[in-house]
Amino acid sequence: MSHATFTSLSKARVTLLCLGLAVITLPALALTLSRTPAATPAAVSVSGTPAQAARQSAFSITWERRLTSPDGLSRRLATSKRYQRSDGGHKIVHTFYSLDGSESGGNIYFGLTGLGFFRANDESRTLVFTTPVAADPEPVDLEVFLRAQPEFDREEEVRDQRTIVWRRNDATGEGYTEEYRAPALGGLILKQVVSSKRGREVLEPTEITLGEPEVRLFAELSSYAVDYSQFEGKIREMERDGNPEVAHRMRQAMTRMKETRPGGH
């Protein structure tokens, strides 16, 4: 494959990259366990920490995402870091890279259990409310759940973590996607492989540290105001598109968020 072709393929992958990074940003089983839209979010403390949140595994993980062409050319697309607290709150830091290997941008997200996701805007010192998340459903036996899915393929160890591997073949039968989910880390996708005749894209951890992340990493939660303007725009779009019920539920979620996290605008 020529460098020009690889460059074109790399640019095409950038569009898919944001979708791929969702496996890190979203709750571990958000795409597989149903949520109840009307559920009431947990109360939060002044720092934004859920006051009654169930205790979870605390850890810090660094990932690297690489794209490799069929003839062996490889480049780094992004790195991501997830700082997970035992109360369920977490911080995600994404860094993106250009073809020459230099940094081309990035973003920071915070997730609060039962409340939602926020994108940090350092310039305006705000947390942009992007997506509400209902409280978690009743606890399930993750081991049983992960193995019971039709995508279950095998077990495999990733950086000393036991994972349950889900595998899905694509429509052509020539490619596949594998997700390596760690039961001990709440079902988090620890590794992902997307393979096709056009290349192979791998997201895998380069470092895993167990234990509570440093408190200073979450300083924005107490020092930044919450900006609801983006989410309010989404509500207006739903209303214009003739989806009043969806708009109403979104407005309810935003109202609950404002009640638990005052100081927004």
Residue, then its C-alpha position, 0 to 999 in steps of 0.5 A: m500500500s502506498h503512503a498516499t493510500f495509507t494517508s487516505l485510509s488514516k483520514a477515513r479512520v479519524t471519523l470512526l475514531c470518535l466512535g471507537l473512543a466511546v468504548i472508553t468514555l461510556p459506562a462499561l455496559a452502557l451499550t448492553l444493559s438497558r437504562t431507565p430514562a425516568a430513573t432519579p439520579a443519585a444525590v451528589s456532594v459539593s464536589g460532584t461525587p455521588a453521595q450514595a454511589a455503590r463502591q466500584s473498582a478504582f483504577s487508572i488506565t492508559w490506552e493507545r489506538r494504532l492503525t496498521s495497513p495490510d502491508g505493515l505500515s502503522r501509525r498512532l491515532a490516539t491515546s486515552k487515559r481513564y481515571q476511575r474512582s470507586d464512587g463511579g465517577h471518572k475522568i477521560v483524557h483523549t489525545f489525537y495525533s497527526l500523520d507526522g506523529s505530532e499532537s493534533g488535539g484532544n478533549i477531556y470528559f467527566g462522568l458522574t454516576g447516575l447523572g451524565f457526561f460533561r466535556a471540560n472547556d478550559e478556556s471558559r472554565t466550564l463543564v459542558f453538559t452533553t449527555p444524561v445517564a440514568a441510575d444503574p439498573e439492579p446489579v447483575d452477575l457480570e461474569v454470567f452476563l458476559r458469557a451469556q451473550p451470543e458474541f462470547d468467544r473465549e477468555e484471554e488475559v490482558r495485562d494481568q486482567r482476565t477478560i471475556v472476549w466478544r467477537r462479531n464478524d462483519a457483513t462481508g465475512e472477511g473482517y471482525t471486531e473483538e472486545y475484551r471485557a474485564p469483569a473485575l473492572g465492571g465489564l470495561i472494554l480493556k482492549q478492542v480489535v477491528s480487522s478488515k481487508r483494509g487494515r487492522e485497528v487496535l485499542e489496547p492498554t499500555e498501563i494499568t494501575l489499581g487504586e484511587p486516582e489522585v484527587r487533584l485530577f478531578a479539581e474541575l468538578s468543584s471549580y468549573a461551572v456547568d454549561y447547559s446551552q449545548f444540551e438545551g440546543k438538542i432539546r430545541e432540535m427535538e421539539r422542532d423535529g416533532n419529538p415532544e415526548v423525547a424533548h420533555r424527558m431530556r428537559q426533565a433530566m436537565t432539570r434534575m441535573k441543575e437541582t443536584r449540581p447548582g451553579g450552571h448557566 
